[in-house]
């Protein structure tokens, strides 16, 4: 999740330097020019996290990790340190992060790359609003929380027994996690890279950022993938020789039933790196970045509008265009179809489906399909998240309006053709029973 560092001391040094540097920044100039064309993926963010409407580093965080940190610091909550996993299980329990979500990376692509290898990989666990990354024997647990208003906030938990464990917020992570690949806002990265037998990155043989729109041929380089992946050709479970060929010494097949025998599983809560979990992770991390970017652009546009009413038409166009991109992603419009039947074998599919609301017919937006697409009912479960509810009212109104245009069949554009009338009707029906605050016009279908 964070920039590479080789020692705990250097991590803290960078943290302290970042805090000082932020305090020494020159005063931010308020006025910005709103873009008049281009989509979010193609155009850079037109402002900054230091804009007064955002104040990312100066505003108090309200995410679940900030709340846990407060409780630990005041002594009303405690965390236990257990063997090789350290605080991992205790943190996961406190933040309600399921072990079934375990997704395992063996490439050296994070803060603690010195500790990562195929024999000591990094495990990522996630829920809708927080992710936790664990590397055995590494000095830190890496934690990223989705704040309802500020987007992703980064923390580290010091892996050392203490009466009050240290949970530290660090904006130094933004040196990697605020870039084009995160939509220029503090966000998440799911990287796919060519990786050698020691986990070393070999980007000349592939370097991609994965989401639901990525071709499977470009996904999961440097990741272990368990379960069945149909006829998909992907980069997972493959270690490369120096010439880029699959390393014969690794002997790793393209499909794994479990992680048994691949490395020492002590400290890891699961024996799997489930394909269902990784597919959901691919969807969710990009959506988190979209939620942040769209929310921030609306807040800045509305702030600018207060001072300059003449930009009203431009602000409205920007909000509508951003909302359209967000709505399309939430409806999986550009999702790459699954090449054959996938199978989740870790228990993730059952756990994930059970953790969200169902309608009176037992249907849920968290039910996986894994036959031809990821979700049985292709509307993102993140519509229930505090991050979605925390969007500015103008954004939510525009997103709902765009979703309705698609789900009602008013928009007959070709790209929405795979959302059949039956699928659209099912999504609307589920939302009407499970999503508070849904606009009344959804009842018209």
C-alpha angles and dihedrals in degrees: 000000000000142000115288118266130166102211141032090236092058091048091057091044091055090046092054093044091052092052091050093045093051090053091052097050116120117253112281117247107235103210118088134171114240114226117251098198144016134064128265096258094051104039125061121245104274096217141023142260085247093065107121090240088061109025090175098179096036101047119086113252117240099187126123094262092052088053092049090048091053092051094047092047093050093043099244092115132036136198126211126221113222125186120278093351093057110188094346100107093039092050091047091051092047092049095038095238112160122233089218089071092068110141116180128213123188098179119100095247108130147058094286098043092143089070097044125095138129087273092049107026130178116253121208121201123186148179128182093282109024142036129198126199123200132190118179114249092005117133097236143046107217114221130182120186129193108230111204092233109018102044122224117006119190127221139171128209114209108235096221127107111258139152088241110024116218115250107184130189112216128184088188086090087072091077084082102015099058104061143103091286090058091045090258093289129099099282153131133290129204104188129193115195140160106263132194130223090274094047093258113153117249100186093171086074095050139328120180143150110230132218136144091287096056120111109248089236087069099045135101103007106166093019132110110228122195127188129041124313103186112225093329118141108212140155096246124120091015126123119191134223117226090268092055096255120130106274110246090204092064093060088192115158122218090248128044128193090203141334093262110136095009095097142333105298095196109128095019113110094212141040092217146073092197121211090217091055093047092049090052089046089053090054098042102047093056091045091053089056091048092050090052097045095045092046093048094048091051093049092049093045092052091047091052090047091060089062098036116032090180091077093062096110092047092048092050091049091050094049092048093047093048091047090052092055092047093048092050092052092047089053091050089236096158096033114142108240117246112255097227134330117325122201129208110208106171098076090258094119092056095041093048094049092048094054099070140059122281130203125235090276093054094253122144138182086228095065112114121222102190091174102090102342140016101257130041090217106031103219116106118257086217087082084085094052126111087237091062092043089048093060115113112272091245090056095048091048090052093046092050091048091051093046090050092051088057100037094046091053093242090124107060097179113150094242090067095052095103088062094084121199089256093053093045092050092049092051093050091047092051092047093050090058100037111030117075115211096029110156115260093239089073086076091067096079 
